[in-house]
Amino acid sequence: MIEEFVVYKRRRENFVFEKRGRPSDIKVGILMPMPYNAAVSSLFFQMAYTYVNSLEGVRAYRYVFNLEEKKVEALDERLDPRKLDLILLSLPFELDYVTATYILTNLNLLRRLKGNEKPIVVAGGIAPTANPLPLSDIVDAVVIGEAEEILKNMIYGAGELNAFKVIEEISCVSMLANSDIRRKCFVEDLNNAPHPIHQFYSYDEEPIYGYGVRVEVSRGCPYLCAFCMESHVMYPFRYREFAILDRIIEKSIDVLKIPRVIFYSLSLFSVPNMDILLQKLLKQGIEISIPSMRVEHVTKERLELIKALGQKTLTIAPETLLPTYSCKIGKCYNVDYLIEVLNYAYKTGYSHVKLYLITGFPGTTMDEELKSFEKFSSSVKSIKKRGFVEVTLNPLIPKPWTPFQFLPPLSVLRSRHIEEQYRRIAKESGIGISVLDVEWAFAQAIIALGDKNTSKLIIDWALSGLGLKGFRKALKMADERIRSYLKNGWQDPPWYRYVDIGVPKTYLDLRARYLKVL
Ligand code: SF4
């Protein structure tokens, strides 16, 4: 029963648009397949809600998903999503596809069954931009790239009688059924892009990363690390200038009345004048939360500054401890310097430091990986606080539009046996460790590197429940076409024929050869 699957659950929020609606309004749903406290942390959710409501003759309706109760929660009105004209579906990560498919199936809105009927379901996000193919039977269209510049046309297009045709003609929207290449849309100058100021949150449900104003500092990253899909898909690197950031922060704090800034950036200290901005916030008594940093970006001065700005933990992303390998993947740094940084962070009073590591790079052996981890672990034994250093270990997950895209999803399982050894070494040295389950990583790789046939696997998974049991069941049902890329990967990736990200294929080939992937 759809009435039971969609519940009206209004929050006590700091800010809600009170827009008088008319029956002729274009009704736009913003659907986040995640719980409320995660959804409000998305700047897309914040931006889309403000922007859609700012348009004449258009109304926005927000929906989130309660994972425990497996119900869609309508935040604005008791409106059945099937009565909408357009649904904007945010899918930042591959595993969100499964939850989204579960939702659309329960609403009878799966592309495969619905056909060209309204509402039009349009997905967007980094993962679908890189490879929209696994969504072929699931949604009507995918936005390739950044939506700002086409959102208005898409929304008014959804109000037309021939809405599907109008939306299909928008340059960076892929309707998937047709086979022409869609070129990525992107905002050339971030300084001119709208930024949400009136950010909503609930007084009763703390958002992930805590309360505060969320500020998007930059998009893309200048380093293009070999494993990093985000930096390749969001290429080129763009940032907001000091004066613009300063104004966004001032206005947002004025509206939200929370003196805390949560920075969104793939590489915060690549942005000019960031230290000056942080100094200014310190003088104003504003707290901050910053994302993970590259090793060489962490200096003693910054450690002190960030601590003084109220941050208690740090996240650093060396990704590998193999000195000969780090430069090859774009993470040049010196392990001795990392150890110095950890010692200084301890002295400065941080509660702990999280380190991201990846296991299973091609051309490296488990033996050398473990030796380097052992050496590192004995060097940080001087830090007496157990668990001060906390490693998050992820298997290498090959992703589209990176030099590792040619690896088969099965390569992820290579890391299955190394986990225990990492745990043993970490325990002996007082290092905390958390490891991403290799099966979840494998599932992620299958979806990331999928083609149109992968849609069926995702639908089977969603119909079998959202956990790993459902994944195993769906995998058993998978046909030979899926098994083939699972084992062999792609020589000529199918997403090349549908999207143009702006990254040259010869670069990917050459770098893949250099990294011993091809
Ligand atoms: S520095 Fe981080 S965000 Fe930038 S390319 Fe490397 S991994 Fe990606």
Residues whose N, C-alpha, C, O or C-beta is under 5 A from the ligand:
A	BS01	SF4	C221 Y223 L224 C225 C228 S231 L266 S267
